[in-house]
Amino acid sequence: MGNRKMGKIMKSGKVVLVLGGRYAGRKAVVIKNYDDGTADKQYGHALVAGIDRYPRKIHKRMGKGKMHKRSKIKPFVKVCCFTY
């Protein structure tokens, strides 16, 4: 029963859903995790990257400019606390 540790859940490469803040509801991928924290952030957190704006549907009838605008992707990179 002695020294039991909980297994690591947030591994790099894992797909997560951001629950709180500006990017709430967005899918992201864990790039690097800090289970024990760092000197400035003394809690468990992870660096995540994801898509803020997904591409929209396009049709044959649309012009080139409109198709180009609708097919753009806006990425984001964020440091998230594990509780969020």
N, C-alpha and C positions, 0 to 999 in steps of 0.2 A: 504494500500500500504506500510505500515511501514517496520517492520523487517522481510523480507522474506529471507530465506536461501535456498540454493540449496540442494536437497536431496543427500544422500550419495550414490555414485555409486560403489565405491570399498569396498565391504563388505567381511569379511573373509569367505572363502569357495567358492568364485566366481572364475570361470575359466577365465583367461585372456590370451592375446597373447602379448608376449614381442616384442616391435617394434624396439628398438635400442640397440646397443652394441653387445657384444659377443654372447648373446643368442637370437639374433633377429630372429623372426619367430618361436620361441619355445612356446609351450603351457605351462602355469603355473597356479597354484592355489594360491590365496591370503591367507596367513597365518594370518597376522595381519596388520592393516593399521593405519597410523598416519596422520590424516587429517590436524592437526594444526602443525605438525612437532615436533621435540624434541630440546634439548639444542644444540646438535652438528649439526643436520640437520634441519635448520629452514624453511623447505618447506614440503609440503604434500608428503609422500612417503609410500611405503608398503613393507612388507617382503613377498616374493613369493618363492615357491618351485615348481620345474618342472622337466621334463625329458630332459636331454641334448642329450643322444643317445638312440634312440628307438631300440627295438629288431628287427632283420631282419628275413626274411622268412627262414624256414628250410624245408628240404625234407627228405623222408625216406632213400634215398640213402646216406645221409651224415653220417659221423662217429660221435661218441659220443663227441669227443673233439671239432670238428667243430660246432656241434649243441650247445654245451655249450657256446662257444665263441660268436656265433651269437644271443643267447638268453639273453645276459647280458644287463642290463639297467644302464645308468649313470645318476644319479640325480644331480640337482643343487639347491642351495639356494642363493637368491640375494635380496638386498635392491634396489628397483626401485623407481625412481621419477615418479609421476603420469603423467608427460608429455611424458614419454617414454613408 
